[in-house]
Amino acid sequence: MTKLYRHRDLTQEAKNIIGDEVEYAYSTITQDDINRGQSIDPSASFQLNSIQPGGTPVIVKMKNGKIFNIWSSEWGGIDSRDTDSDIEEL
């Protein structure tokens, strides 16, 4: 499993969209991104009531324990995750 690093706290934006059941939300980057000097997708946009992450994965954890990734590149999608143990502070 690829190690992910928390990049930007998007908890408030996610709560504004999904509701108070959000425990946390973060944009993430990989070690490969860091090694290449890349950060988040340049097309990403994060505003008070809008998360448009481009190809940058956003990890969301709900208070019921459900965890999922969302992204919106040309192939955008949402995937469930079993754990958040592979996500570290940057």
N, CA, C and O atoms as a MOPAC input file, in Angstrom:
PM7 MOZYME 1SCF
protein

 N      0.83500 1    -1.17700 1     0.00000 1
 C      0.00000 1     0.00000 1     0.00000 1
 C      0.88500 1     1.24700 1     0.00000 1
 O      1.84900 1     1.31700 1     0.76300 1
 N      0.57700 1     2.21100 1    -0.82700 1
 C      1.34600 1     3.44500 1    -0.93100 1
 C      1.09600 1     4.33200 1     0.27700 1
 O     -0.04800 1     4.57100 1     0.66400 1
 N      2.17700 1     4.81400 1     0.86500 1
 C      2.06200 1     5.72200 1     2.00300 1
 C      1.52100 1     7.06300 1     1.52100 1
 O      2.01500 1     7.61600 1     0.53800 1
 N      0.51100 1     7.58600 1     2.20700 1
 C     -0.07100 1     8.88300 1     1.90300 1
 C      0.24000 1     9.86300 1     3.01600 1
 O      0.38000 1     9.48000 1     4.17800 1
 N      0.34700 1    11.12500 1     2.65300 1
 C      0.59100 1    12.18600 1     3.61300 1
 C     -0.53900 1    13.19900 1     3.55400 1
 O     -0.98200 1    13.59300 1     2.47600 1
 N     -1.00000 1    13.61600 1     4.72900 1
 C     -2.02900 1    14.64600 1     4.78700 1
 C     -1.43900 1    15.94200 1     4.26400 1
 O     -0.37200 1    16.37000 1     4.70400 1
 N     -2.12800 1    16.56000 1     3.33700 1
 C     -1.61800 1    17.78300 1     2.72800 1
 C     -2.37700 1    19.00900 1     3.21200 1
 O     -1.77600 1    19.96400 1     3.70300 1
 N     -3.67600 1    18.98200 1     3.07400 1
 C     -4.49700 1    20.13700 1     3.45700 1
 C     -5.74400 1    19.66000 1     4.18600 1
 O     -6.43000 1    18.74300 1     3.73500 1
 N     -6.02600 1    20.28900 1     5.31100 1
 C     -7.21400 1    19.94200 1     6.08700 1
 C     -8.44600 1    20.51700 1     5.39200 1
 O     -8.56600 1    21.73100 1     5.22800 1
 N     -9.35400 1    19.63600 1     4.98800 1
 C    -10.59000 1    20.03100 1     4.30600 1
 C    -11.82300 1    19.65700 1     5.12700 1
 O    -12.92600 1    19.53800 1     4.59300 1
 N    -11.62000 1    19.47500 1     6.42500 1
 C    -12.71700 1    19.02400 1     7.27600 1
 C    -13.89800 1    19.98800 1     7.23600 1
 O    -15.03900 1    19.55200 1     7.08800 1
 N    -13.64800 1    21.27600 1     7.36400 1
 C    -14.75100 1    22.22600 1     7.38700 1
 C    -15.49500 1    22.24600 1     6.05400 1
 O    -16.72500 1    22.30000 1     6.02800 1
 N    -14.75400 1    22.20200 1     4.95200 1
 C    -15.39700 1    22.17200 1     3.63400 1
 C    -16.27600 1    20.93200 1     3.49500 1
 O    -17.40000 1    21.01000 1     2.99900 1
 N    -15.74800 1    19.77300 1     3.94300 1
 C    -16.52500 1    18.53300 1     3.85500 1
 C    -17.75800 1    18.58900 1     4.74700 1
 O    -18.82300 1    18.11200 1     4.35600 1
 N    -17.62800 1    19.16400 1     5.93700 1
 C    -18.78600 1    19.30400 1     6.81900 1
 C    -19.83800 1    20.21700 1     6.20800 1
 O    -21.03500 1    19.96900 1     6.35000 1
 N    -19.39700 1    21.27600 1     5.52800 1
 C    -20.33600 1    22.18500 1     4.87800 1
 C    -21.12200 1    21.47100 1     3.78100 1
 O    -22.27400 1    21.81900 1     3.51900 1
 N    -20.51000 1    20.47800 1     3.13700 1
 C    -21.15200 1    19.76200 1     2.03300 1
 C    -21.92600 1    18.54500 1     2.53500 1
 O    -23.09100 1    18.36000 1     2.18200 1
 N    -21.28000 1    17.71000 1     3.36300 1
 C    -21.84600 1    16.42000 1     3.77000 1
 C    -22.60800 1    16.52500 1     5.08600 1
 O    -23.63100 1    15.86500 1     5.26800 1
 N    -22.11400 1    17.35000 1     5.99800 1
 C    -22.75100 1    17.50000 1     7.30400 1
 C    -21.80800 1    17.18600 1     8.44700 1
 O    -20.64300 1    16.84400 1     8.24000 1
 N    -22.32900 1    17.30600 1     9.65300 1
 C    -21.51600 1    17.14200 1    10.85900 1
 C    -21.08000 1    15.70700 1    11.11900 1
 O    -20.33300 1    15.46400 1    12.06700 1
 N    -21.51200 1    14.76700 1    10.32400 1
 C    -21.08900 1    13.37200 1    10.49900 1
 C    -19.66300 1    13.14500 1    10.00100 1
 O    -19.12500 1    12.05000 1    10.17100 1
 N    -19.02800 1    14.16900 1     9.38100 1
 C    -17.64300 1    14.06900 1     8.92900 1
 C    -16.72700 1    14.20500 1    10.13500 1
 O    -16.82000 1    15.17600 1    10.88700 1
 N    -15.82900 1    13.21600 1    10.32200 1
 C    -14.82100 1    13.31700 1    11.38400 1
 C    -13.64500 1    14.14900 1    10.89900 1
 O    -13.19500 1    15.06300 1    11.59100 1
 N    -13.14200 1    13.82900 1     9.69400 1
 C    -12.07600 1    14.63000 1     9.08500 1
 C    -12.06600 1    14.42900 1     7.58500 1
 O    -12.63100 1    13.46700 1     7.06500 1
 N    -11.40700 1    15.36000 1     6.89400 1
 C    -11.16700 1    15.26100 1     5.45200 1
 C     -9.84600 1    15.96800 1     5.15000 1
 O     -9.59100 1    17.06600 1     5.64300 1
 N     -9.01000 1    15.32100 1     4.33200 1
 C     -7.71000 1    15.87200 1     3.96300 1
 C     -7.43200 1    15.60900 1     2.49900 1
 O     -7.78300 1    14.54900 1     1.98000 1
 N     -6.80000 1    16.57100 1     1.82100 1
 C     -6.18500 1    16.23400 1     0.54700 1
 C     -4.90200 1    15.48600 1     0.89000 1
 O     -4.31800 1    15.71100 1     1.95000 1
 N     -4.46100 1    14.60400 1     0.00800 1
 C     -3.27900 1    13.78600 1     0.28800 1
 C     -2.30000 1    13.81800 1    -0.87600 1
 O     -2.67500 1    14.05000 1    -2.02500 1
 N     -1.03600 1    13.57800 1    -0.54500 1
 C     -0.00200 1    13.40500 1    -1.55300 1
 C      0.81400 1    12.17400 1    -1.17700 1
 O      0.78800 1    11.73200 1    -0.02800 1
 N      1.53300 1    11.62500 1    -2.14100 1
 C      2.36500 1    10.44200 1    -1.90600 1
 C      3.83400 1    10.84000 1    -1.77600 1
 O      4.20500 1    11.97400 1    -2.07800 1
 N      4.66300 1     9.90500 1    -1.32800 1
 C      6.10500 1    10.16000 1    -1.26900 1
 C      6.65300 1    10.39900 1    -2.66300 1
 O      7.55200 1    11.22300 1    -2.83500 1
 N      6.13100 1     9.69300 1    -3.66700 1
 C      6.55700 1     9.92100 1    -5.05500 1
 C      6.27900 1    11.35700 1    -5.48400 1
 O      7.10400 1    11.97800 1    -6.15300 1
 N      5.10500 1    11.89000 1    -5.09700 1
 C      4.78500 1    13.28700 1    -5.40300 1
 C      5.83300 1    14.20400 1    -4.79000 1
 O      6.33200 1    15.11900 1    -5.44500 1
 N      6.16100 1    13.95300 1    -3.52700 1
 C      7.14200 1    14.77500 1    -2.81900 1
 C      8.50000 1    14.67800 1    -3.50300 1
 O      9.16000 1    15.69600 1    -3.71100 1
 N      8.92700 1    13.45900 1    -3.85900 1
 C     10.22400 1    13.25900 1    -4.51000 1
 C     10.31200 1    13.98300 1    -5.84700 1
 O     11.38500 1    14.43900 1    -6.24200 1
 N      9.17700 1    14.08700 1    -6.54700 1
 C      9.14300 1    14.78400 1    -7.84700 1
 C      8.92700 1    16.28500 1    -7.69300 1
 O      8.85800 1    17.00900 1    -8.68600 1
 N      8.82000 1    16.75300 1    -6.45800 1
 C      8.59900 1    18.16900 1    -6.20600 1
 C      7.18000 1    18.61500 1    -6.51700 1
 O      6.92800 1    19.80300 1    -6.71700 1
 N      6.24600 1    17.65800 1    -6.55800 1
 C      4.86700 1    17.99000 1    -6.85600 1
 C      4.07200 1    18.13100 1    -5.57300 1
 O      4.41300 1    17.56100 1    -4.53700 1
 N      3.02800 1    18.88600 1    -5.66800 1
 C      2.12300 1    19.04100 1    -4.53900 1
 C      0.77900 1    18.50100 1    -4.98200 1
 O      0.69000 1    17.34200 1    -5.38500 1
 N     -0.25700 1    19.29800 1    -4.91900 1
 C     -1.56900 1    18.83900 1    -5.34400 1
 C     -1.78800 1    19.15100 1    -6.81600 1
 O     -1.05300 1    19.94300 1    -7.40700 1
 N     -2.78900 1    18.53300 1    -7.39600 1
 C     -3.16900 1    18.78300 1    -8.78200 1
 C     -3.40700 1    20.28700 1    -8.95500 1
 O     -4.18800 1    20.87500 1    -8.20700 1
 N     -2.74300 1    20.91400 1    -9.93200 1
 C     -2.90700 1    22.36400 1   -10.10100 1
 C     -4.33900 1    22.78100 1   -10.44500 1
 O     -4.69500 1    23.94900 1   -10.28400 1
 N     -5.15500 1    21.85000 1   -10.91200 1
 C     -6.54100 1    22.19500 1   -11.22000 1
 C     -7.44300 1    22.09900 1    -9.98900 1
 O     -8.62800 1    22.42400 1   -10.06100 1
 N     -6.88800 1    21.65500 1    -8.86300 1
 C     -7.67500 1    21.49600 1    -7.63900 1
 C     -8.16200 1    22.84800 1    -7.13200 1
 O     -7.46100 1    23.85600 1    -7.22000 1
 N     -9.37300 1    22.84300 1    -6.60300 1
 C     -9.98300 1    24.05400 1    -6.05200 1
 C    -10.72000 1    23.67800 1    -4.77500 1
 O    -11.55500 1    22.77300 1    -4.77300 1
 N    -10.40700 1    24.37400 1    -3.69500 1
 C    -11.04300 1    24.10200 1    -2.40400 1
 C    -11.63800 1    25.40300 1    -1.88600 1
 O    -10.91600 1    26.35900 1    -1.60400 1
 N    -12.95500 1    25.42800 1    -1.76500 1
 C    -13.66000 1    26.61500 1    -1.28800 1
 C    -14.63800 1    26.19600 1    -0.20600 1
 O    -14.83300 1    25.00500 1     0.03800 1
 N    -15.24900 1    27.16600 1     0.43800 1
 C    -16.10300 1    26.92100 1     1.58600 1
 C    -17.14200 1    25.82500 1     1.35900 1
 O    -17.32500 1    24.97200 1     2.22800 1
 N    -17.81400 1    25.82500 1     0.23600 1
 C    -18.85200 1    24.84200 1    -0.05900 1
 C    -18.53500 1    24.00800 1    -1.29200 1
 O    -19.43900 1    23.48800 1    -1.94800 1
 N    -17.24100 1    23.88200 1    -1.60800 1
 C    -16.85700 1    23.18300 1    -2.83300 1
 C    -15.48800 1    22.53600 1    -2.67400 1
 O    -14.51200 1    23.19200 1    -2.30900 1
 N    -15.43400 1    21.24600 1    -2.95300 1
 C    -14.15500 1    20.52900 1    -3.00800 1
 C    -14.05700 1    19.96900 1    -4.41900 1
 O    -14.80600 1    19.06200 1    -4.78200 1
 N    -13.13600 1    20.50300 1    -5.21400 1
 C    -12.89400 1    20.02600 1    -6.56900 1
 C    -11.42500 1    19.63100 1    -6.63700 1
 O    -10.58100 1    20.43300 1    -7.03600 1
 N    -11.11600 1    18.38300 1    -6.24400 1
 C     -9.72300 1    18.00500 1    -6.03200 1
 C     -8.91900 1    17.67600 1    -7.27900 1
 O     -7.72000 1    17.41900 1    -7.17300 1
 N     -9.53500 1    17.67400 1    -8.46200 1
 C     -8.79200 1    17.23700 1    -9.62900 1
 C     -8.31800 1    15.81800 1    -9.39900 1
 O     -9.09000 1    14.98400 1    -8.92500 1
 N     -7.07800 1    15.52300 1    -9.72000 1
 C     -6.53100 1    14.18500 1    -9.51000 1
 C     -6.00000 1    13.96900 1    -8.10400 1
 O     -5.53500 1    12.87500 1    -7.78400 1
 N     -6.06000 1    14.99300 1    -7.25400 1
 C     -5.56700 1    14.88700 1    -5.88500 1
 C     -6.57800 1    14.13300 1    -5.02600 1
 O     -7.70700 1    14.59500 1    -4.86400 1
 N     -6.19500 1    12.98200 1    -4.47300 1
 C     -7.14500 1    12.24700 1    -3.63000 1
 C     -7.48700 1    13.00300 1    -2.35100 1
 O     -6.62100 1    13.60600 1    -1.71900 1
 N     -8.74400 1    12.96000 1    -1.99000 1
 C     -9.20500 1    13.50100 1    -0.71200 1
 C     -9.72700 1    12.31600 1     0.09200 1
 O    -10.57400 1    11.55500 1    -0.37500 1
 N     -9.21000 1    12.17400 1     1.30000 1
 C     -9.63200 1    11.11000 1     2.20500 1
 C    -10.65600 1    11.71000 1     3.16600 1
 O    -10.41000 1    12.74700 1     3.78100 1
 N    -11.79900 1    11.05000 1     3.28700 1
 C    -12.84700 1    11.49800 1     4.20900 1
 C    -13.13300 1    10.35900 1     5.17800 1
 O    -13.30400 1     9.21000 1     4.76900 1
 N    -13.18400 1    10.68800 1     6.47200 1
 C    -13.58500 1     9.70800 1     7.47800 1
 C    -14.84400 1    10.21900 1     8.15000 1
 O    -14.89800 1    11.36100 1     8.60700 1
 N    -15.84900 1     9.37400 1     8.20700 1
 C    -17.10900 1     9.71200 1     8.83800 1
 C    -17.07500 1     9.28200 1    10.30500 1
 O    -16.27900 1     8.42100 1    10.68100 1
 N    -17.92300 1     9.86900 1    11.12200 1
 C    -17.96300 1     9.53500 1    12.54400 1
 C    -18.40600 1     8.09500 1    12.78700 1
 O    -18.15900 1     7.55900 1    13.86700 1
 N    -19.05400 1     7.45500 1    11.81200 1
 C    -19.44100 1     6.05400 1    11.95600 1
 C    -18.29900 1     5.10400 1    11.61000 1
 O    -18.48500 1     3.88800 1    11.62100 1
 N    -17.10600 1     5.65100 1    11.30000 1
 C    -15.92800 1     4.84400 1    11.01400 1
 C    -15.68500 1     4.57900 1     9.54300 1
 O    -14.61500 1     4.08700 1     9.18600 1
 N    -16.64400 1     4.88600 1     8.67000 1
 C    -16.46000 1     4.68800 1     7.22700 1
 C    -15.42400 1     5.67300 1     6.70900 1
 O    -15.42300 1     6.84700 1     7.07700 1
 N    -14.53600 1     5.17100 1     5.84100 1
 C    -13.48000 1     5.98400 1     5.25600 1
 C    -13.55200 1     5.81000 1     3.74500 1
 O    -13.75400 1     4.70100 1     3.25200 1
 N    -13.38600 1     6.92100 1     3.00200 1
 C    -13.39400 1     6.81600 1     1.55400 1
 C    -12.50000 1     7.86900 1     0.91400 1
 O    -12.21900 1     8.91200 1     1.50500 1
 N    -12.05600 1     7.57300 1    -0.31400 1
 C    -11.27900 1     8.49600 1    -1.15400 1
 C    -12.22700 1     9.08600 1    -2.18300 1
 O    -13.10800 1     8.38700 1    -2.68400 1
 N    -12.06100 1    10.34700 1    -2.49900 1
 C    -12.75400 1    10.93800 1    -3.64600 1
 C    -11.73000 1    11.66500 1    -4.50100 1
 O    -10.74100 1    12.18400 1    -3.98300 1
 N    -11.95600 1    11.70400 1    -5.77700 1
 C    -11.11200 1    12.45400 1    -6.70400 1
 C    -11.95900 1    12.79100 1    -7.91700 1
 O    -12.98800 1    12.16200 1    -8.16300 1
 N    -11.51700 1    13.79300 1    -8.67600 1
 C    -12.34400 1    14.23900 1    -9.79700 1
 C    -11.52900 1    14.52900 1   -11.05000 1
 O    -11.81900 1    15.48400 1   -11.77100 1
 N    -10.51700 1    13.71600 1   -11.31300 1
 C     -9.79600 1    13.85000 1   -12.57400 1
 C    -10.73800 1    13.42200 1   -13.69700 1
 O    -11.92700 1    13.22000 1   -13.44900 1
 N    -10.25100 1    13.28400 1   -14.89400 1
 C    -11.15400 1    12.87800 1   -15.97400 1
 C    -11.75300 1    11.49500 1   -15.73600 1
 O    -12.73500 1    11.13000 1   -16.38200 1
 N    -11.17100 1    10.71700 1   -14.81200 1
 C    -11.71800 1     9.39900 1   -14.46100 1
 C    -12.39300 1     9.42800 1   -13.10100 1
 O    -12.84000 1     8.37400 1   -12.64800 1
 N    -12.49500 1    10.54300 1   -12.43000 1
 C    -13.01400 1    10.71600 1   -11.08000 1
 C    -13.75500 1     9.54000 1   -10.47400 1
 O    -14.24900 1     8.66900 1   -11.19000 1
 N    -13.82700 1     9.52100 1    -9.17300 1
 C    -14.53600 1     8.44100 1    -8.52500 1
 C    -14.49500 1     8.52800 1    -7.01600 1
 O    -14.03900 1     9.51000 1    -6.43100 1
 N    -14.98400 1     7.47500 1    -6.41500 1
 C    -15.00500 1     7.34100 1    -4.96800 1
 C    -14.75000 1     5.87500 1    -4.64200 1
 O    -15.35900 1     4.98900 1    -5.24200 1
 N    -13.86000 1     5.61800 1    -3.70400 1
 C    -13.51900 1     4.25900 1    -3.26500 1
 C    -13.59200 1     4.18800 1    -1.75400 1
 O    -13.20000 1     5.12900 1    -1.06300 1
 N    -14.09400 1     3.07500 1    -1.23600 1
 C    -14.04900 1     2.87800 1     0.20400 1
 C    -12.64800 1     2.42600 1     0.60000 1
 O    -11.91600 1     1.86100 1    -0.21300 1
 N    -12.28200 1     2.68000 1     1.85700 1
 C    -10.99800 1     2.27300 1     2.41000 1
 C    -11.26600 1     1.48900 1     3.67600 1
 O    -12.22800 1     1.76300 1     4.39400 1
 N    -10.41500 1     0.51500 1     3.95000 1
 C    -10.53900 1    -0.27200 1     5.16800 1
 C     -9.90100 1     0.41100 1     6.37500 1
 O    -10.30100 1     0.17600 1     7.51500 1
 N     -8.90700 1     1.25600 1     6.11400 1
 C     -8.11900 1     1.83200 1     7.20200 1
 C     -7.59200 1     3.19600 1     6.80200 1
 O     -7.56200 1     3.54200 1     5.62100 1
 N     -7.17600 1     3.96800 1     7.79500 1
 C     -6.45500 1     5.21400 1     7.53700 1
 C     -5.05100 1     5.13700 1     8.13500 1
 O     -4.38700 1     6.16200 1     8.29200 1
 N     -4.59600 1     3.92300 1     8.47000 1
 C     -3.29200 1     3.75300 1     9.12400 1
 C     -2.11500 1     4.04100 1     8.18700 1
 O     -0.98500 1     4.18400 1     8.65300 1
 N     -2.35900 1     4.12900 1     6.87700 1
 C     -1.29000 1     4.42800 1     5.93600 1
 C     -1.17400 1     5.92800 1     5.66400 1
 O     -0.42300 1     6.32700 1     4.77300 1
 N     -1.89100 1     6.76000 1     6.40100 1
 C     -1.87200 1     8.20900 1     6.19200 1
 C     -1.13800 1     8.85600 1     7.35200 1
 O     -1.48100 1     8.64500 1     8.51500 1
 N     -0.10700 1     9.66000 1     7.02000 1
 C      0.70300 1    10.30500 1     8.05200 1
 C      0.68900 1    11.81600 1     7.85200 1
 O      0.33200 1    12.32200 1     6.78800 1
 N      1.08700 1    12.51400 1     8.90400 1
 C      1.28300 1    13.96500 1     8.79900 1
 C      2.45500 1    14.21900 1     7.87800 1
 O      3.40200 1    13.43400 1     7.85100 1
 N      2.40900 1    15.28300 1     7.13800 1
 C      3.49600 1    15.66200 1     6.22500 1
 C      4.62800 1    16.29700 1     6.98600 1
 O      5.63300 1    16.68300 1     6.38900 1

